[in-house]
Amino acid sequence: MIVVTGAAGFIGSCLITKLNKEGHENLILVDDFSQLQKQENYITKKFISKIERTDFLTWLEQHAQEITCIFHIGARTDTTEFNVELFNELNLNYTKSIWNTCSKFNIPMIYASSAATYGLGEFGYDDDETKINLLKPLNPYGESKNDFDKWAITQTNTPPQWVGFKFFNVYGPNEYHKGRMASVIFHSFHQINEKGQVKLFRSHNPNFTDGGQLRDFVYVKDLVDVLYFAFSKQLKSGIYNLGSGKARTFLDLAKATFKALNKEPHIEFIDTPIDIRDKYQYFTEANMEKLIHEGYNKPFTTLEDGVNDYVTNYLIGKNYL
């Protein structure tokens, strides 16, 4: 059996589609299934059972010998939440418990870290494990992810294979439920359809023009391909970046969304909200050499192609992957 936590969410449900496509139907889905708005993400998938997140650690101890791998994708991901104790409980300690059981029963573990661990990028965006203790995340979410990474690399009792992926700016189908935390492409699509324009954050940094803020946008289809590669090829244990490797501007993203809808760009700039302004990343770009060196050679989807596929095949018609 293969376990996927966060199975009802955006990335988790797309991973299940990938696993099903590769012939894996012996899946255990873990999440908070009381959130009915997420049902469409997984109801058509093939799996064995659903386990509530609060029951999973007990269930895991009882069924550990039947499990071949755990994809731990589930997490509290709200970057505007500042309750540190909540992140310690759901992201840090919960993940430690899964790790310890995987170590005890020799279960491979692949988990989601985050590019939020890099903070303002003072130390670059290299997935160099010797730099992890130097990183300065900008919010409790990023701190919780970095705290686990720091803990993981010091452990002597480990799963037989463990891989942490620092997800960069992921976009794509199955994020309909995410509200404010959905991708800028998702929000741009709806703004264009409702008002004929896109609102982007104005730059409050003199080194960047309005809309010139740069992020590493990675299509979720590429991301789950990498996760499957890590599982199927027994990727060497460690922490890896998972982005496209190419920073692009929000202006590029907005223009690509207009193009996918066959509309002329109409873009307005608004002030970045005060609550996130001093914690805003103006540049992120994954150094992907480590993963490539370990044998991953599939090209990443360009921003234009990814946006076009997402808009035309999923957002128009509200389809799911």
Secondary structure in CASP SS format (residue, H / E / C, confidence):
PFRMAT SS
TARGET T0000
AUTHOR 0000-0000-0000
METHOD secondary structure of the structure
MODEL  1
M C 1.00
I E 1.00
V E 1.00
V E 1.00
T E 1.00
G C 1.00
A C 1.00
A C 1.00
G C 1.00
F H 1.00
I H 1.00
G H 1.00
S H 1.00
C H 1.00
L H 1.00
I H 1.00
T H 1.00
K H 1.00
L H 1.00
N H 1.00
K H 1.00
E C 1.00
G C 1.00
H C 1.00
E C 1.00
N C 1.00
L E 1.00
I E 1.00
L E 1.00
V E 1.00
D E 1.00
D C 1.00
F C 1.00
S C 1.00
Q C 1.00
L H 1.00
Q H 1.00
K H 1.00
Q H 1.00
E H 1.00
N H 1.00
Y C 1.00
I C 1.00
T C 1.00
K C 1.00
K C 1.00
F C 1.00
I C 1.00
S E 1.00
K E 1.00
I E 1.00
E E 1.00
R H 1.00
T H 1.00
D H 1.00
F H 1.00
L H 1.00
T H 1.00
W H 1.00
L H 1.00
E H 1.00
Q H 1.00
H H 1.00
A H 1.00
Q H 1.00
E H 1.00
I C 1.00
T C 1.00
C E 1.00
I E 1.00
F E 1.00
H E 1.00
I C 1.00
G C 1.00
A C 1.00
R C 1.00
T C 1.00
D C 1.00
T C 1.00
T C 1.00
E C 1.00
F C 1.00
N C 1.00
V H 1.00
E H 1.00
L H 1.00
F H 1.00
N H 1.00
E H 1.00
L H 1.00
N H 1.00
L H 1.00
N H 1.00
Y H 1.00
T H 1.00
K H 1.00
S H 1.00
I H 1.00
W H 1.00
N H 1.00
T H 1.00
C H 1.00
S H 1.00
K H 1.00
F H 1.00
N C 1.00
I C 1.00
P C 1.00
M E 1.00
I E 1.00
Y E 1.00
A E 1.00
S E 1.00
S E 1.00
A H 1.00
A H 1.00
T H 1.00
Y H 1.00
G C 1.00
L C 1.00
G C 1.00
E C 1.00
F C 1.00
G C 1.00
Y C 1.00
D C 1.00
D C 1.00
D C 1.00
E H 1.00
T H 1.00
K H 1.00
I H 1.00
N H 1.00
L H 1.00
L C 1.00
K C 1.00
P C 1.00
L C 1.00
N C 1.00
P H 1.00
Y H 1.00
G H 1.00
E H 1.00
S H 1.00
K H 1.00
N H 1.00
D H 1.00
F H 1.00
D H 1.00
K H 1.00
W H 1.00
A H 1.00
I C 1.00
T C 1.00
Q C 1.00
T C 1.00
N C 1.00
T C 1.00
P C 1.00
P C 1.00
Q C 1.00
W E 1.00
V E 1.00
G E 1.00
F E 1.00
K E 1.00
F E 1.00
F C 1.00
N E 1.00
V E 1.00
Y E 1.00
G C 1.00
P C 1.00
N C 1.00
E C 1.00
Y C 1.00
H C 1.00
K C 1.00
G H 1.00
R H 1.00
M H 1.00
A C 1.00
S C 1.00
V H 1.00
I H 1.00
F H 1.00
H H 1.00
S H 1.00
F H 1.00
H H 1.00
Q H 1.00
I H 1.00
N H 1.00
E H 1.00
K H 1.00
G C 1.00
Q C 1.00
V E 1.00
K E 1.00
L E 1.00
F E 1.00
R C 1.00
S C 1.00
H C 1.00
N C 1.00
P C 1.00
N C 1.00
F C 1.00
T C 1.00
D C 1.00
G C 1.00
G C 1.00
Q C 1.00
L E 1.00
R E 1.00
D E 1.00
F E 1.00
V E 1.00
Y E 1.00
V H 1.00
K H 1.00
D H 1.00
L H 1.00
V H 1.00
D H 1.00
V H 1.00
L H 1.00
Y H 1.00
F H 1.00
A H 1.00
F H 1.00
S H 1.00
K C 1.00
Q C 1.00
L C 1.00
K C 1.00
S C 1.00
G E 1.00
I E 1.00
Y E 1.00
N E 1.00
L E 1.00
G C 1.00
S C 1.00
G C 1.00
K C 1.00
A E 1.00
R E 1.00
T E 1.00
F H 1.00
L H 1.00
D H 1.00
L H 1.00
A H 1.00
K H 1.00
A H 1.00
T H 1.00
F H 1.00
K H 1.00
A H 1.00
L C 1.00
N C 1.00
K C 1.00
E C 1.00
P C 1.00
H C 1.00
I E 1.00
E E 1.00
F E 1.00
I E 1.00
D C 1.00
T C 1.00
P C 1.00
I H 1.00
D H 1.00
I H 1.00
R H 1.00
D C 1.00
K C 1.00
Y C 1.00
Q C 1.00
Y C 1.00
F E 1.00
T C 1.00
E C 1.00
A C 1.00
N C 1.00
M C 1.00
E H 1.00
K H 1.00
L H 1.00
I H 1.00
H H 1.00
E C 1.00
G C 1.00
Y C 1.00
N C 1.00
K C 1.00
P C 1.00
F C 1.00
T C 1.00
T C 1.00
L H 1.00
E H 1.00
D H 1.00
G H 1.00
V H 1.00
N H 1.00
D H 1.00
Y H 1.00
V H 1.00
T H 1.00
N H 1.00
Y H 1.00
L H 1.00
I C 1.00
G C 1.00
K C 1.00
N C 1.00
Y C 1.00
L C 1.00
END
